[in-house]
Amino acid sequence: MQITFELPDEHMPRAYRVACYSLGGHDPDTCADQAVHLQRFAQKMALEHVAFTERRMAEQEAVDALEPLA
């Protein structure tokens, strides 16, 4: 699957800073792979969100399956 998104130019420095920090804690100003790191960060965030949502769905299914106590 390929997902395309756009960030306004004014947000790019912040996006690079967060991505580079998240993927190794290095300074984006000295990073040769800012775009790659931003892509990997977006993939990581999407996967974490899917896993989080699946856990929430499983929790809700378990709650819905419980028999009332009274």
mmJSON file of the N, C-alpha and C atoms, coordinates in Angstrom:
{"data_MODEL":{"atom_site":{
"group_PDB":["ATOM","ATOM","ATOM","ATOM","ATOM","ATOM","ATOM","ATOM","ATOM","ATOM","ATOM","ATOM","ATOM","ATOM","ATOM","ATOM","ATOM","ATOM","ATOM","ATOM","ATOM","ATOM","ATOM","ATOM","ATOM","ATOM","ATOM","ATOM","ATOM","ATOM","ATOM","ATOM","ATOM","ATOM","ATOM","ATOM","ATOM","ATOM","ATOM","ATOM","ATOM","ATOM","ATOM","ATOM","ATOM","ATOM","ATOM","ATOM","ATOM","ATOM","ATOM","ATOM","ATOM","ATOM","ATOM","ATOM","ATOM","ATOM","ATOM","ATOM","ATOM","ATOM","ATOM","ATOM","ATOM","ATOM","ATOM","ATOM","ATOM","ATOM","ATOM","ATOM","ATOM","ATOM","ATOM","ATOM","ATOM","ATOM","ATOM","ATOM","ATOM","ATOM","ATOM","ATOM","ATOM","ATOM","ATOM","ATOM","ATOM","ATOM","ATOM","ATOM","ATOM","ATOM","ATOM","ATOM","ATOM","ATOM","ATOM","ATOM","ATOM","ATOM","ATOM","ATOM","ATOM","ATOM","ATOM","ATOM","ATOM","ATOM","ATOM","ATOM","ATOM","ATOM","ATOM","ATOM","ATOM","ATOM","ATOM","ATOM","ATOM","ATOM","ATOM","ATOM","ATOM","ATOM","ATOM","ATOM","ATOM","ATOM","ATOM","ATOM","ATOM","ATOM","ATOM","ATOM","ATOM","ATOM","ATOM","ATOM","ATOM","ATOM","ATOM","ATOM","ATOM","ATOM","ATOM","ATOM","ATOM","ATOM","ATOM","ATOM","ATOM","ATOM","ATOM","ATOM","ATOM","ATOM","ATOM","ATOM","ATOM","ATOM","ATOM","ATOM","ATOM","ATOM","ATOM","ATOM","ATOM","ATOM","ATOM","ATOM","ATOM","ATOM","ATOM","ATOM","ATOM","ATOM","ATOM","ATOM","ATOM","ATOM","ATOM","ATOM","ATOM","ATOM","ATOM","ATOM","ATOM","ATOM","ATOM","ATOM","ATOM","ATOM","ATOM","ATOM","ATOM","ATOM","ATOM","ATOM","ATOM","ATOM","ATOM","ATOM","ATOM","ATOM","ATOM","ATOM","ATOM","ATOM"],
"id":[1,2,3,4,5,6,7,8,9,10,11,12,13,14,15,16,17,18,19,20,21,22,23,24,25,26,27,28,29,30,31,32,33,34,35,36,37,38,39,40,41,42,43,44,45,46,47,48,49,50,51,52,53,54,55,56,57,58,59,60,61,62,63,64,65,66,67,68,69,70,71,72,73,74,75,76,77,78,79,80,81,82,83,84,85,86,87,88,89,90,91,92,93,94,95,96,97,98,99,100,101,102,103,104,105,106,107,108,109,110,111,112,113,114,115,116,117,118,119,120,121,122,123,124,125,126,127,128,129,130,131,132,133,134,135,136,137,138,139,140,141,142,143,144,145,146,147,148,149,150,151,152,153,154,155,156,157,158,159,160,161,162,163,164,165,166,167,168,169,170,171,172,173,174,175,176,177,178,179,180,181,182,183,184,185,186,187,188,189,190,191,192,193,194,195,196,197,198,199,200,201,202,203,204,205,206,207,208,209,210],
"type_symbol":["N","C","C","N","C","C","N","C","C","N","C","C","N","C","C","N","C","C","N","C","C","N","C","C","N","C","C","N","C","C","N","C","C","N","C","C","N","C","C","N","C","C","N","C","C","N","C","C","N","C","C","N","C","C","N","C","C","N","C","C","N","C","C","N","C","C","N","C","C","N","C","C","N","C","C","N","C","C","N","C","C","N","C","C","N","C","C","N","C","C","N","C","C","N","C","C","N","C","C","N","C","C","N","C","C","N","C","C","N","C","C","N","C","C","N","C","C","N","C","C","N","C","C","N","C","C","N","C","C","N","C","C","N","C","C","N","C","C","N","C","C","N","C","C","N","C","C","N","C","C","N","C","C","N","C","C","N","C","C","N","C","C","N","C","C","N","C","C","N","C","C","N","C","C","N","C","C","N","C","C","N","C","C","N","C","C","N","C","C","N","C","C","N","C","C","N","C","C","N","C","C","N","C","C","N","C","C","N","C","C"],
"label_atom_id":["N","CA","C","N","CA","C","N","CA","C","N","CA","C","N","CA","C","N","CA","C","N","CA","C","N","CA","C","N","CA","C","N","CA","C","N","CA","C","N","CA","C","N","CA","C","N","CA","C","N","CA","C","N","CA","C","N","CA","C","N","CA","C","N","CA","C","N","CA","C","N","CA","C","N","CA","C","N","CA","C","N","CA","C","N","CA","C","N","CA","C","N","CA","C","N","CA","C","N","CA","C","N","CA","C","N","CA","C","N","CA","C","N","CA","C","N","CA","C","N","CA","C","N","CA","C","N","CA","C","N","CA","C","N","CA","C","N","CA","C","N","CA","C","N","CA","C","N","CA","C","N","CA","C","N","CA","C","N","CA","C","N","CA","C","N","CA","C","N","CA","C","N","CA","C","N","CA","C","N","CA","C","N","CA","C","N","CA","C","N","CA","C","N","CA","C","N","CA","C","N","CA","C","N","CA","C","N","CA","C","N","CA","C","N","CA","C","N","CA","C","N","CA","C","N","CA","C","N","CA","C","N","CA","C","N","CA","C","N","CA","C","N","CA","C"],
"label_alt_id":[null,null,null,null,null,null,null,null,null,null,null,null,null,null,null,null,null,null,null,null,null,null,null,null,null,null,null,null,null,null,null,null,null,null,null,null,null,null,null,null,null,null,null,null,null,null,null,null,null,null,null,null,null,null,null,null,null,null,null,null,null,null,null,null,null,null,null,null,null,null,null,null,null,null,null,null,null,null,null,null,null,null,null,null,null,null,null,null,null,null,null,null,null,null,null,null,null,null,null,null,null,null,null,null,null,null,null,null,null,null,null,null,null,null,null,null,null,null,null,null,null,null,null,null,null,null,null,null,null,null,null,null,null,null,null,null,null,null,null,null,null,null,null,null,null,null,null,null,null,null,null,null,null,null,null,null,null,null,null,null,null,null,null,null,null,null,null,null,null,null,null,null,null,null,null,null,null,null,null,null,null,null,null,null,null,null,null,null,null,null,null,null,null,null,null,null,null,null,null,null,null,null,null,null,null,null,null,null,null,null],
"label_comp_id":["MET","MET","MET","GLN","GLN","GLN","ILE","ILE","ILE","THR","THR","THR","PHE","PHE","PHE","GLU","GLU","GLU","LEU","LEU","LEU","PRO","PRO","PRO","ASP","ASP","ASP","GLU","GLU","GLU","HIS","HIS","HIS","MET","MET","MET","PRO","PRO","PRO","ARG","ARG","ARG","ALA","ALA","ALA","TYR","TYR","TYR","ARG","ARG","ARG","VAL","VAL","VAL","ALA","ALA","ALA","CYS","CYS","CYS","TYR","TYR","TYR","SER","SER","SER","LEU","LEU","LEU","GLY","GLY","GLY","GLY","GLY","GLY","HIS","HIS","HIS","ASP","ASP","ASP","PRO","PRO","PRO","ASP","ASP","ASP","THR","THR","THR","CYS","CYS","CYS","ALA","ALA","ALA","ASP","ASP","ASP","GLN","GLN","GLN","ALA","ALA","ALA","VAL","VAL","VAL","HIS","HIS","HIS","LEU","LEU","LEU","GLN","GLN","GLN","ARG","ARG","ARG","PHE","PHE","PHE","ALA","ALA","ALA","GLN","GLN","GLN","LYS","LYS","LYS","MET","MET","MET","ALA","ALA","ALA","LEU","LEU","LEU","GLU","GLU","GLU","HIS","HIS","HIS","VAL","VAL","VAL","ALA","ALA","ALA","PHE","PHE","PHE","THR","THR","THR","GLU","GLU","GLU","ARG","ARG","ARG","ARG","ARG","ARG","MET","MET","MET","ALA","ALA","ALA","GLU","GLU","GLU","GLN","GLN","GLN","GLU","GLU","GLU","ALA","ALA","ALA","VAL","VAL","VAL","ASP","ASP","ASP","ALA","ALA","ALA","LEU","LEU","LEU","GLU","GLU","GLU","PRO","PRO","PRO","LEU","LEU","LEU","ALA","ALA","ALA"],
"label_asym_id":["A","A","A","A","A","A","A","A","A","A","A","A","A","A","A","A","A","A","A","A","A","A","A","A","A","A","A","A","A","A","A","A","A","A","A","A","A","A","A","A","A","A","A","A","A","A","A","A","A","A","A","A","A","A","A","A","A","A","A","A","A","A","A","A","A","A","A","A","A","A","A","A","A","A","A","A","A","A","A","A","A","A","A","A","A","A","A","A","A","A","A","A","A","A","A","A","A","A","A","A","A","A","A","A","A","A","A","A","A","A","A","A","A","A","A","A","A","A","A","A","A","A","A","A","A","A","A","A","A","A","A","A","A","A","A","A","A","A","A","A","A","A","A","A","A","A","A","A","A","A","A","A","A","A","A","A","A","A","A","A","A","A","A","A","A","A","A","A","A","A","A","A","A","A","A","A","A","A","A","A","A","A","A","A","A","A","A","A","A","A","A","A","A","A","A","A","A","A","A","A","A","A","A","A","A","A","A","A","A","A"],
"label_entity_id":["1","1","1","1","1","1","1","1","1","1","1","1","1","1","1","1","1","1","1","1","1","1","1","1","1","1","1","1","1","1","1","1","1","1","1","1","1","1","1","1","1","1","1","1","1","1","1","1","1","1","1","1","1","1","1","1","1","1","1","1","1","1","1","1","1","1","1","1","1","1","1","1","1","1","1","1","1","1","1","1","1","1","1","1","1","1","1","1","1","1","1","1","1","1","1","1","1","1","1","1","1","1","1","1","1","1","1","1","1","1","1","1","1","1","1","1","1","1","1","1","1","1","1","1","1","1","1","1","1","1","1","1","1","1","1","1","1","1","1","1","1","1","1","1","1","1","1","1","1","1","1","1","1","1","1","1","1","1","1","1","1","1","1","1","1","1","1","1","1","1","1","1","1","1","1","1","1","1","1","1","1","1","1","1","1","1","1","1","1","1","1","1","1","1","1","1","1","1","1","1","1","1","1","1","1","1","1","1","1","1"],
"label_seq_id":[1,1,1,2,2,2,3,3,3,4,4,4,5,5,5,6,6,6,7,7,7,8,8,8,9,9,9,10,10,10,11,11,11,12,12,12,13,13,13,14,14,14,15,15,15,16,16,16,17,17,17,18,18,18,19,19,19,20,20,20,21,21,21,22,22,22,23,23,23,24,24,24,25,25,25,26,26,26,27,27,27,28,28,28,29,29,29,30,30,30,31,31,31,32,32,32,33,33,33,34,34,34,35,35,35,36,36,36,37,37,37,38,38,38,39,39,39,40,40,40,41,41,41,42,42,42,43,43,43,44,44,44,45,45,45,46,46,46,47,47,47,48,48,48,49,49,49,50,50,50,51,51,51,52,52,52,53,53,53,54,54,54,55,55,55,56,56,56,57,57,57,58,58,58,59,59,59,60,60,60,61,61,61,62,62,62,63,63,63,64,64,64,65,65,65,66,66,66,67,67,67,68,68,68,69,69,69,70,70,70],
"pdbx_PDB_ins_code":[null,null,null,null,null,null,null,null,null,null,null,null,null,null,null,null,null,null,null,null,null,null,null,null,null,null,null,null,null,null,null,null,null,null,null,null,null,null,null,null,null,null,null,null,null,null,null,null,null,null,null,null,null,null,null,null,null,null,null,null,null,null,null,null,null,null,null,null,null,null,null,null,null,null,null,null,null,null,null,null,null,null,null,null,null,null,null,null,null,null,null,null,null,null,null,null,null,null,null,null,null,null,null,null,null,null,null,null,null,null,null,null,null,null,null,null,null,null,null,null,null,null,null,null,null,null,null,null,null,null,null,null,null,null,null,null,null,null,null,null,null,null,null,null,null,null,null,null,null,null,null,null,null,null,null,null,null,null,null,null,null,null,null,null,null,null,null,null,null,null,null,null,null,null,null,null,null,null,null,null,null,null,null,null,null,null,null,null,null,null,null,null,null,null,null,null,null,null,null,null,null,null,null,null,null,null,null,null,null,null],
"Cartn_x":[0.84,0.0,0.895,0.451,1.176,0.21,0.642,-0.149,0.653,0.011,0.668,0.028,0.853,0.34,1.247,0.69,1.455,1.519,2.678,2.857,3.212,2.637,3.028,4.514,5.143,6.579,6.952,6.086,6.416,6.43,5.848,5.846,7.002,7.702,8.755,9.876,10.391,11.454,11.015,9.795,9.286,9.139,8.623,8.426,9.765,10.761,12.087,12.684,12.529,13.086,12.478,11.163,10.492,10.869,10.895,11.223,12.649,13.597,14.996,15.201,14.546,14.644,14.074,12.94,12.275,13.072,13.805,14.531,16.024,16.385,17.788,18.284,17.473,17.847,18.914,19.057,20.097,19.523,20.406,20.049,19.642,18.435,18.02,18.857,19.486,20.313,21.563,21.977,23.15,22.765,21.471,20.973,20.928,21.514,21.512,20.245,19.467,18.297,17.0,16.816,15.624,14.333,14.235,13.007,12.744,13.792,13.644,13.206,13.787,13.41,11.97,11.539,10.154,9.207,9.572,8.757,8.697,9.829,9.857,9.08,9.171,8.43,6.928,6.49,5.069,4.609,5.432,5.09,4.982,5.933,5.932,4.671,4.313,3.131,1.858,1.774,0.593,0.472,1.576,1.544,1.183,1.716,1.387,-0.087,-0.619,-2.032,-2.932,-2.572,-3.343,-3.332,-2.171,-2.073,-2.89,-2.816,-3.581,-5.079,-5.516,-6.935,-7.397,-6.586,-6.949,-7.097,-6.21,-6.336,-7.633,-7.945,-9.19,-10.411,-10.382,-11.494,-11.641,-10.524,-10.563,-11.084,-10.672,-11.178,-12.685,-13.164,-14.603,-15.365,-14.834,-15.477,-15.551,-14.492,-14.488,-15.526,-15.628,-16.629,-18.031,-18.252,-19.57,-19.97,-18.994,-19.277,-19.56,-19.308,-19.534,-21.018,-21.326,-22.691,-22.911,-24.073,-24.359,-24.294,-23.846,-23.742,-25.108,-26.017,-27.317,-28.394],
"Cartn_y":[-1.157,0.0,1.232,2.216,3.482,4.578,5.392,6.518,7.781,8.748,10.016,11.102,11.912,13.051,14.241,15.402,16.628,17.405,17.961,18.867,20.237,21.287,22.625,22.86,23.615,23.881,24.411,25.235,25.815,24.775,23.606,22.553,21.56,21.628,20.652,20.656,21.806,21.757,21.014,21.255,20.56,19.066,18.727,17.319,16.586,17.197,16.578,16.43,17.46,17.406,16.246,16.105,15.033,13.67,13.547,12.262,11.84,12.742,12.396,12.091,12.856,12.588,11.209,10.895,9.625,8.433,8.628,7.518,7.571,7.943,7.889,9.058,10.07,11.19,12.098,12.121,12.963,14.287,15.201,16.545,16.503,16.951,16.913,17.824,18.838,19.733,19.039,17.966,17.222,15.881,15.653,14.377,14.407,13.406,13.314,12.644,12.038,11.259,11.774,13.081,13.641,13.088,13.067,12.611,11.138,10.33,8.907,8.743,9.51,9.413,9.86,10.878,11.322,10.234,9.582,8.483,7.328,6.952,5.855,6.214,7.474,7.928,7.832,8.248,8.166,6.711,5.816,4.39,3.864,4.236,3.797,4.276,5.538,6.102,5.408,5.13,4.449,3.046,2.315,0.962,0.972,1.922,2.019,2.361,3.216,3.581,2.395,1.619,0.422,-0.55,-0.8,-1.721,-1.208,0.09,0.684,0.505,0.786,0.673,-0.775,-1.709,-3.128,-3.552,-3.069,-3.395,-2.839,-1.601,-0.983,-1.752,-2.177,-2.947,-4.28,-4.951,-6.228,-6.034,-4.957,-4.666,-4.464,-3.709,-3.452,-4.735,-5.582,-6.864,-7.727,-7.718,-8.496,-7.951,-6.644,-6.038,-6.38,-6.285,-6.582,-8.038,-8.933,-10.362,-10.755,-9.869,-10.188,-10.322,-11.277,-11.444,-10.47,-9.872,-8.99,-9.756,-9.092,-9.733,-9.907,-9.051,-9.143,-9.626],
"Cartn_z":[0.0,0.0,0.0,-0.688,-0.694,-0.278,0.662,1.131,0.856,0.271,-0.02,0.829,1.446,2.201,1.95,2.161,1.958,3.262,3.516,4.645,4.086,4.637,4.195,4.472,3.605,3.738,5.117,5.69,6.993,8.117,7.882,8.899,8.74,7.628,7.359,8.398,8.839,9.852,11.121,11.558,12.755,12.487,11.309,10.965,10.907,10.278,10.223,11.618,12.449,13.804,14.587,14.529,15.265,14.698,13.384,12.765,13.096,12.947,13.226,14.702,15.57,17.008,17.328,16.754,17.029,16.513,15.436,14.807,15.097,16.287,16.64,17.446,17.589,18.432,17.863,16.557,15.972,15.473,15.161,14.711,13.236,12.906,11.506,10.605,11.181,10.367,9.836,10.474,10.016,9.397,9.232,8.711,7.185,6.581,5.121,4.594,5.488,5.072,5.682,5.737,6.368,5.763,4.452,3.798,4.098,4.094,4.412,5.858,6.75,8.159,8.375,7.656,7.774,7.275,6.194,5.67,6.675,7.233,8.215,9.476,9.888,11.057,10.796,9.615,9.262,9.24,8.712,8.71,10.131,10.963,12.361,13.067,12.872,13.526,13.045,11.753,11.216,11.802,11.861,12.419,13.895,14.641,16.063,16.256,15.397,15.517,15.181,14.173,13.834,15.005,15.588,16.728,17.911,18.192,19.284,19.044,17.827,17.503,17.585,17.131,17.236,18.691,19.564,20.994,21.561,21.211,21.698,21.194,19.947,19.388,20.108,20.387,21.103,22.52,23.172,24.519,24.497,23.519,23.434,23.134,22.265,21.969,23.221,24.029,25.271,26.241,26.353,27.24,26.752,25.465,24.906,25.111,25.202,25.364,26.81,27.759,29.174,29.479,30.33,30.82,31.966,32.049,33.182,34.502,35.561,36.875,37.524,37.234,37.912,36.994],
"occupancy":[1.0,1.0,1.0,1.0,1.0,1.0,1.0,1.0,1.0,1.0,1.0,1.0,1.0,1.0,1.0,1.0,1.0,1.0,1.0,1.0,1.0,1.0,1.0,1.0,1.0,1.0,1.0,1.0,1.0,1.0,1.0,1.0,1.0,1.0,1.0,1.0,1.0,1.0,1.0,1.0,1.0,1.0,1.0,1.0,1.0,1.0,1.0,1.0,1.0,1.0,1.0,1.0,1.0,1.0,1.0,1.0,1.0,1.0,1.0,1.0,1.0,1.0,1.0,1.0,1.0,1.0,1.0,1.0,1.0,1.0,1.0,1.0,1.0,1.0,1.0,1.0,1.0,1.0,1.0,1.0,1.0,1.0,1.0,1.0,1.0,1.0,1.0,1.0,1.0,1.0,1.0,1.0,1.0,1.0,1.0,1.0,1.0,1.0,1.0,1.0,1.0,1.0,1.0,1.0,1.0,1.0,1.0,1.0,1.0,1.0,1.0,1.0,1.0,1.0,1.0,1.0,1.0,1.0,1.0,1.0,1.0,1.0,1.0,1.0,1.0,1.0,1.0,1.0,1.0,1.0,1.0,1.0,1.0,1.0,1.0,1.0,1.0,1.0,1.0,1.0,1.0,1.0,1.0,1.0,1.0,1.0,1.0,1.0,1.0,1.0,1.0,1.0,1.0,1.0,1.0,1.0,1.0,1.0,1.0,1.0,1.0,1.0,1.0,1.0,1.0,1.0,1.0,1.0,1.0,1.0,1.0,1.0,1.0,1.0,1.0,1.0,1.0,1.0,1.0,1.0,1.0,1.0,1.0,1.0,1.0,1.0,1.0,1.0,1.0,1.0,1.0,1.0,1.0,1.0,1.0,1.0,1.0,1.0,1.0,1.0,1.0,1.0,1.0,1.0,1.0,1.0,1.0,1.0,1.0,1.0],
"B_iso_or_equiv":[0.0,0.0,0.0,0.0,0.0,0.0,0.0,0.0,0.0,0.0,0.0,0.0,0.0,0.0,0.0,0.0,0.0,0.0,0.0,0.0,0.0,0.0,0.0,0.0,0.0,0.0,0.0,0.0,0.0,0.0,0.0,0.0,0.0,0.0,0.0,0.0,0.0,0.0,0.0,0.0,0.0,0.0,0.0,0.0,0.0,0.0,0.0,0.0,0.0,0.0,0.0,0.0,0.0,0.0,0.0,0.0,0.0,0.0,0.0,0.0,0.0,0.0,0.0,0.0,0.0,0.0,0.0,0.0,0.0,0.0,0.0,0.0,0.0,0.0,0.0,0.0,0.0,0.0,0.0,0.0,0.0,0.0,0.0,0.0,0.0,0.0,0.0,0.0,0.0,0.0,0.0,0.0,0.0,0.0,0.0,0.0,0.0,0.0,0.0,0.0,0.0,0.0,0.0,0.0,0.0,0.0,0.0,0.0,0.0,0.0,0.0,0.0,0.0,0.0,0.0,0.0,0.0,0.0,0.0,0.0,0.0,0.0,0.0,0.0,0.0,0.0,0.0,0.0,0.0,0.0,0.0,0.0,0.0,0.0,0.0,0.0,0.0,0.0,0.0,0.0,0.0,0.0,0.0,0.0,0.0,0.0,0.0,0.0,0.0,0.0,0.0,0.0,0.0,0.0,0.0,0.0,0.0,0.0,0.0,0.0,0.0,0.0,0.0,0.0,0.0,0.0,0.0,0.0,0.0,0.0,0.0,0.0,0.0,0.0,0.0,0.0,0.0,0.0,0.0,0.0,0.0,0.0,0.0,0.0,0.0,0.0,0.0,0.0,0.0,0.0,0.0,0.0,0.0,0.0,0.0,0.0,0.0,0.0,0.0,0.0,0.0,0.0,0.0,0.0,0.0,0.0,0.0,0.0,0.0,0.0],
"pdbx_formal_charge":[null,null,null,null,null,null,null,null,null,null,null,null,null,null,null,null,null,null,null,null,null,null,null,null,null,null,null,null,null,null,null,null,null,null,null,null,null,null,null,null,null,null,null,null,null,null,null,null,null,null,null,null,null,null,null,null,null,null,null,null,null,null,null,null,null,null,null,null,null,null,null,null,null,null,null,null,null,null,null,null,null,null,null,null,null,null,null,null,null,null,null,null,null,null,null,null,null,null,null,null,null,null,null,null,null,null,null,null,null,null,null,null,null,null,null,null,null,null,null,null,null,null,null,null,null,null,null,null,null,null,null,null,null,null,null,null,null,null,null,null,null,null,null,null,null,null,null,null,null,null,null,null,null,null,null,null,null,null,null,null,null,null,null,null,null,null,null,null,null,null,null,null,null,null,null,null,null,null,null,null,null,null,null,null,null,null,null,null,null,null,null,null,null,null,null,null,null,null,null,null,null,null,null,null,null,null,null,null,null,null],
"auth_seq_id":[1,1,1,2,2,2,3,3,3,4,4,4,5,5,5,6,6,6,7,7,7,8,8,8,9,9,9,10,10,10,11,11,11,12,12,12,13,13,13,14,14,14,15,15,15,16,16,16,17,17,17,18,18,18,19,19,19,20,20,20,21,21,21,22,22,22,23,23,23,24,24,24,25,25,25,26,26,26,27,27,27,28,28,28,29,29,29,30,30,30,31,31,31,32,32,32,33,33,33,34,34,34,35,35,35,36,36,36,37,37,37,38,38,38,39,39,39,40,40,40,41,41,41,42,42,42,43,43,43,44,44,44,45,45,45,46,46,46,47,47,47,48,48,48,49,49,49,50,50,50,51,51,51,52,52,52,53,53,53,54,54,54,55,55,55,56,56,56,57,57,57,58,58,58,59,59,59,60,60,60,61,61,61,62,62,62,63,63,63,64,64,64,65,65,65,66,66,66,67,67,67,68,68,68,69,69,69,70,70,70],
"auth_comp_id":["MET","MET","MET","GLN","GLN","GLN","ILE","ILE","ILE","THR","THR","THR","PHE","PHE","PHE","GLU","GLU","GLU","LEU","LEU","LEU","PRO","PRO","PRO","ASP","ASP","ASP","GLU","GLU","GLU","HIS","HIS","HIS","MET","MET","MET","PRO","PRO","PRO","ARG","ARG","ARG","ALA","ALA","ALA","TYR","TYR","TYR","ARG","ARG","ARG","VAL","VAL","VAL","ALA","ALA","ALA","CYS","CYS","CYS","TYR","TYR","TYR","SER","SER","SER","LEU","LEU","LEU","GLY","GLY","GLY","GLY","GLY","GLY","HIS","HIS","HIS","ASP","ASP","ASP","PRO","PRO","PRO","ASP","ASP","ASP","THR","THR","THR","CYS","CYS","CYS","ALA","ALA","ALA","ASP","ASP","ASP","GLN","GLN","GLN","ALA","ALA","ALA","VAL","VAL","VAL","HIS","HIS","HIS","LEU","LEU","LEU","GLN","GLN","GLN","ARG","ARG","ARG","PHE","PHE","PHE","ALA","ALA","ALA","GLN","GLN","GLN","LYS","LYS","LYS","MET","MET","MET","ALA","ALA","ALA","LEU","LEU","LEU","GLU","GLU","GLU","HIS","HIS","HIS","VAL","VAL","VAL","ALA","ALA","ALA","PHE","PHE","PHE","THR","THR","THR","GLU","GLU","GLU","ARG","ARG","ARG","ARG","ARG","ARG","MET","MET","MET","ALA","ALA","ALA","GLU","GLU","GLU","GLN","GLN","GLN","GLU","GLU","GLU","ALA","ALA","ALA","VAL","VAL","VAL","ASP","ASP","ASP","ALA","ALA","ALA","LEU","LEU","LEU","GLU","GLU","GLU","PRO","PRO","PRO","LEU","LEU","LEU","ALA","ALA","ALA"],
"auth_asym_id":["A","A","A","A","A","A","A","A","A","A","A","A","A","A","A","A","A","A","A","A","A","A","A","A","A","A","A","A","A","A","A","A","A","A","A","A","A","A","A","A","A","A","A","A","A","A","A","A","A","A","A","A","A","A","A","A","A","A","A","A","A","A","A","A","A","A","A","A","A","A","A","A","A","A","A","A","A","A","A","A","A","A","A","A","A","A","A","A","A","A","A","A","A","A","A","A","A","A","A","A","A","A","A","A","A","A","A","A","A","A","A","A","A","A","A","A","A","A","A","A","A","A","A","A","A","A","A","A","A","A","A","A","A","A","A","A","A","A","A","A","A","A","A","A","A","A","A","A","A","A","A","A","A","A","A","A","A","A","A","A","A","A","A","A","A","A","A","A","A","A","A","A","A","A","A","A","A","A","A","A","A","A","A","A","A","A","A","A","A","A","A","A","A","A","A","A","A","A","A","A","A","A","A","A","A","A","A","A","A","A"],
"auth_atom_id":["N","CA","C","N","CA","C","N","CA","C","N","CA","C","N","CA","C","N","CA","C","N","CA","C","N","CA","C","N","CA","C","N","CA","C","N","CA","C","N","CA","C","N","CA","C","N","CA","C","N","CA","C","N","CA","C","N","CA","C","N","CA","C","N","CA","C","N","CA","C","N","CA","C","N","CA","C","N","CA","C","N","CA","C","N","CA","C","N","CA","C","N","CA","C","N","CA","C","N","CA","C","N","CA","C","N","CA","C","N","CA","C","N","CA","C","N","CA","C","N","CA","C","N","CA","C","N","CA","C","N","CA","C","N","CA","C","N","CA","C","N","CA","C","N","CA","C","N","CA","C","N","CA","C","N","CA","C","N","CA","C","N","CA","C","N","CA","C","N","CA","C","N","CA","C","N","CA","C","N","CA","C","N","CA","C","N","CA","C","N","CA","C","N","CA","C","N","CA","C","N","CA","C","N","CA","C","N","CA","C","N","CA","C","N","CA","C","N","CA","C","N","CA","C","N","CA","C","N","CA","C","N","CA","C","N","CA","C","N","CA","C","N","CA","C"],
"pdbx_PDB_model_num":[1,1,1,1,1,1,1,1,1,1,1,1,1,1,1,1,1,1,1,1,1,1,1,1,1,1,1,1,1,1,1,1,1,1,1,1,1,1,1,1,1,1,1,1,1,1,1,1,1,1,1,1,1,1,1,1,1,1,1,1,1,1,1,1,1,1,1,1,1,1,1,1,1,1,1,1,1,1,1,1,1,1,1,1,1,1,1,1,1,1,1,1,1,1,1,1,1,1,1,1,1,1,1,1,1,1,1,1,1,1,1,1,1,1,1,1,1,1,1,1,1,1,1,1,1,1,1,1,1,1,1,1,1,1,1,1,1,1,1,1,1,1,1,1,1,1,1,1,1,1,1,1,1,1,1,1,1,1,1,1,1,1,1,1,1,1,1,1,1,1,1,1,1,1,1,1,1,1,1,1,1,1,1,1,1,1,1,1,1,1,1,1,1,1,1,1,1,1,1,1,1,1,1,1,1,1,1,1,1,1]
}}}
